[in-house]
Amino acid sequence: MLILKPNCECCDRDLAPDSADARICTFECTFCADCAETRLGGACPNCGGNFTPRPIRPAALLARHPPSTERVVGQHAACAAA
């Protein structure tokens, strides 16, 4: 099951569980669409993989399977100016 991280790992922007702006790689590194495309050039700085829109968990399942509250912010060179 996806972790649904609450923020962009680059700019720390909030990404709600239903955000259409969240992007993930195969390791579930989470970034906003702007950072994924503009700062990172479409490649995850952690694994080198591509990004895809994060699926939206149906609201009816969020209570039983809540999103993570743990914020992750990486120390990536491309994000230093974020």
PyRosetta script that sets phi, psi and omega in degrees:
from pyrosetta import init, pose_from_sequence

init()
pose = pose_from_sequence("MLILKPNCECCDRDLAPDSADARICTFECTFCADCAETRLGGACPNCGGNFTPRPIRPAALLARHPPSTERVVGQHAACAAA")
pose.set_psi(1, 138.2)
pose.set_omega(1, 178.4)
pose.set_phi(2, -62.9)
pose.set_psi(2, 144.9)
pose.set_omega(2, -179.1)
pose.set_phi(3, -76.2)
pose.set_psi(3, -30.9)
pose.set_omega(3, -176.8)
pose.set_phi(4, 57.5)
pose.set_psi(4, 67.2)
pose.set_omega(4, 179.2)
pose.set_phi(5, -64.6)
pose.set_psi(5, 147.7)
pose.set_omega(5, -171.2)
pose.set_phi(6, -85.7)
pose.set_psi(6, -1.0)
pose.set_omega(6, -173.6)
pose.set_phi(7, -152.3)
pose.set_psi(7, 165.5)
pose.set_omega(7, 174.1)
pose.set_phi(8, -77.9)
pose.set_psi(8, 129.9)
pose.set_omega(8, -179.1)
pose.set_phi(9, -69.1)
pose.set_psi(9, -14.9)
pose.set_omega(9, -178.4)
pose.set_phi(10, -95.1)
pose.set_psi(10, -60.2)
pose.set_omega(10, -174.5)
pose.set_phi(11, -102.0)
pose.set_psi(11, -2.8)
pose.set_omega(11, 179.7)
pose.set_phi(12, 66.9)
pose.set_psi(12, 18.0)
pose.set_omega(12, 176.9)
pose.set_phi(13, -64.5)
pose.set_psi(13, 139.5)
pose.set_omega(13, 176.5)
pose.set_phi(14, -65.0)
pose.set_psi(14, 137.1)
pose.set_omega(14, 176.4)
pose.set_phi(15, -129.1)
pose.set_psi(15, 100.0)
pose.set_omega(15, -179.5)
pose.set_phi(16, -62.0)
pose.set_psi(16, 157.5)
pose.set_omega(16, -180.0)
pose.set_phi(17, -56.1)
pose.set_psi(17, -27.3)
pose.set_omega(17, -179.6)
pose.set_phi(18, -100.8)
pose.set_psi(18, 17.2)
pose.set_omega(18, -178.4)
pose.set_phi(19, -71.9)
pose.set_psi(19, 124.9)
pose.set_omega(19, 175.8)
pose.set_phi(20, -79.9)
pose.set_psi(20, -4.1)
pose.set_omega(20, -177.3)
pose.set_phi(21, -93.8)
pose.set_psi(21, -5.4)
pose.set_omega(21, -178.6)
pose.set_phi(22, -79.6)
pose.set_psi(22, 137.3)
pose.set_omega(22, 177.2)
pose.set_phi(23, -124.0)
pose.set_psi(23, 143.5)
pose.set_omega(23, 178.5)
pose.set_phi(24, -133.6)
pose.set_psi(24, 159.3)
pose.set_omega(24, 172.1)
pose.set_phi(25, -107.2)
pose.set_psi(25, -173.6)
pose.set_omega(25, -177.7)
pose.set_phi(26, -68.6)
pose.set_psi(26, -15.9)
pose.set_omega(26, 177.2)
pose.set_phi(27, -98.6)
pose.set_psi(27, 9.4)
pose.set_omega(27, 179.6)
pose.set_phi(28, 66.6)
pose.set_psi(28, 21.2)
pose.set_omega(28, 169.6)
pose.set_phi(29, -61.5)
pose.set_psi(29, 138.4)
pose.set_omega(29, -171.3)
pose.set_phi(30, -121.2)
pose.set_psi(30, 129.7)
pose.set_omega(30, -179.5)
pose.set_phi(31, -139.8)
pose.set_psi(31, 157.8)
pose.set_omega(31, 173.2)
pose.set_phi(32, -78.7)
pose.set_psi(32, 159.5)
pose.set_omega(32, -177.6)
pose.set_phi(33, -59.1)
pose.set_psi(33, -39.1)
pose.set_omega(33, -178.7)
pose.set_phi(34, -62.1)
pose.set_psi(34, -49.1)
pose.set_omega(34, 179.7)
pose.set_phi(35, -66.3)
pose.set_psi(35, -42.6)
pose.set_omega(35, -178.8)
pose.set_phi(36, -59.0)
pose.set_psi(36, -41.0)
pose.set_omega(36, -176.3)
pose.set_phi(37, -87.8)
pose.set_psi(37, -45.3)
pose.set_omega(37, -172.8)
pose.set_phi(38, -85.0)
pose.set_psi(38, -55.5)
pose.set_omega(38, -176.2)
pose.set_phi(39, -77.1)
pose.set_psi(39, -36.5)
pose.set_omega(39, -172.3)
pose.set_phi(40, -104.3)
pose.set_psi(40, -3.8)
pose.set_omega(40, 175.9)
pose.set_phi(41, 61.8)
pose.set_psi(41, 26.6)
pose.set_omega(41, 176.1)
pose.set_phi(42, 82.5)
pose.set_psi(42, 5.9)
pose.set_omega(42, 180.0)
pose.set_phi(43, -122.6)
pose.set_psi(43, 132.1)
pose.set_omega(43, 179.6)
pose.set_phi(44, -65.5)
pose.set_psi(44, 128.6)
pose.set_omega(44, 179.5)
pose.set_phi(45, -72.0)
pose.set_psi(45, -13.6)
pose.set_omega(45, -179.8)
pose.set_phi(46, -88.0)
pose.set_psi(46, -43.2)
pose.set_omega(46, -175.2)
pose.set_phi(47, -121.2)
pose.set_psi(47, -13.0)
pose.set_omega(47, -179.1)
pose.set_phi(48, 84.5)
pose.set_psi(48, -2.3)
pose.set_omega(48, 179.6)
pose.set_phi(49, -76.7)
pose.set_psi(49, 173.3)
pose.set_omega(49, 179.1)
pose.set_phi(50, -87.1)
pose.set_psi(50, 171.9)
pose.set_omega(50, 178.9)
pose.set_phi(51, -108.3)
pose.set_psi(51, 155.0)
pose.set_omega(51, 175.5)
pose.set_phi(52, -140.8)
pose.set_psi(52, 152.6)
pose.set_omega(52, 176.2)
pose.set_phi(53, -58.3)
pose.set_psi(53, 136.9)
pose.set_omega(53, 178.4)
pose.set_phi(54, -73.5)
pose.set_psi(54, 131.1)
pose.set_omega(54, 177.6)
pose.set_phi(55, -61.5)
pose.set_psi(55, 152.2)
pose.set_omega(55, 178.4)
pose.set_phi(56, -99.1)
pose.set_psi(56, 123.1)
pose.set_omega(56, 177.9)
pose.set_phi(57, -74.2)
pose.set_psi(57, 131.7)
pose.set_omega(57, 178.9)
pose.set_phi(58, -55.8)
pose.set_psi(58, 138.1)
pose.set_omega(58, -177.3)
pose.set_phi(59, -54.2)
pose.set_psi(59, -35.7)
pose.set_omega(59, -179.1)
pose.set_phi(60, -64.2)
pose.set_psi(60, -21.2)
pose.set_omega(60, -178.9)
pose.set_phi(61, -98.3)
pose.set_psi(61, -9.5)
pose.set_omega(61, -177.7)
pose.set_phi(62, -64.4)
pose.set_psi(62, -34.6)
pose.set_omega(62, 179.6)
pose.set_phi(63, -66.7)
pose.set_psi(63, -39.9)
pose.set_omega(63, -179.1)
pose.set_phi(64, -81.4)
pose.set_psi(64, -29.6)
pose.set_omega(64, -179.4)
pose.set_phi(65, -131.6)
pose.set_psi(65, 75.8)
pose.set_omega(65, -173.7)
pose.set_phi(66, -70.4)
pose.set_psi(66, 157.3)
pose.set_omega(66, 176.4)
pose.set_phi(67, -71.4)
pose.set_psi(67, 163.1)
pose.set_omega(67, 177.4)
pose.set_phi(68, -70.1)
pose.set_psi(68, 152.8)
pose.set_omega(68, 173.4)
pose.set_phi(69, -109.7)
pose.set_psi(69, -3.3)
pose.set_omega(69, -178.8)
pose.set_phi(70, -79.2)
pose.set_psi(70, 117.2)
pose.set_omega(70, 179.8)
pose.set_phi(71, -85.9)
pose.set_psi(71, 136.1)
pose.set_omega(71, 178.0)
pose.set_phi(72, -121.0)
pose.set_psi(72, 127.9)
pose.set_omega(72, 176.0)
pose.set_phi(73, -130.5)
pose.set_psi(73, 118.8)
pose.set_omega(73, -178.1)
pose.set_phi(74, -83.6)
pose.set_psi(74, 168.8)
pose.set_omega(74, 178.4)
pose.set_phi(75, -110.8)
pose.set_psi(75, 54.5)
pose.set_omega(75, -177.0)
pose.set_phi(76, -87.3)
pose.set_psi(76, 138.2)
pose.set_omega(76, -178.5)
pose.set_phi(77, -55.5)
pose.set_psi(77, -40.4)
pose.set_omega(77, -178.9)
pose.set_phi(78, -66.1)
pose.set_psi(78, -18.3)
pose.set_omega(78, -177.6)
pose.set_phi(79, -99.6)
pose.set_psi(79, -3.4)
pose.set_omega(79, -175.1)
pose.set_phi(80, -57.1)
pose.set_psi(80, -32.7)
pose.set_omega(80, -178.9)
pose.set_phi(81, -90.2)
pose.set_psi(81, 4.9)
pose.set_omega(81, -177.2)
pose.set_phi(82, -70.5)
pose.dump_pdb("model.pdb")
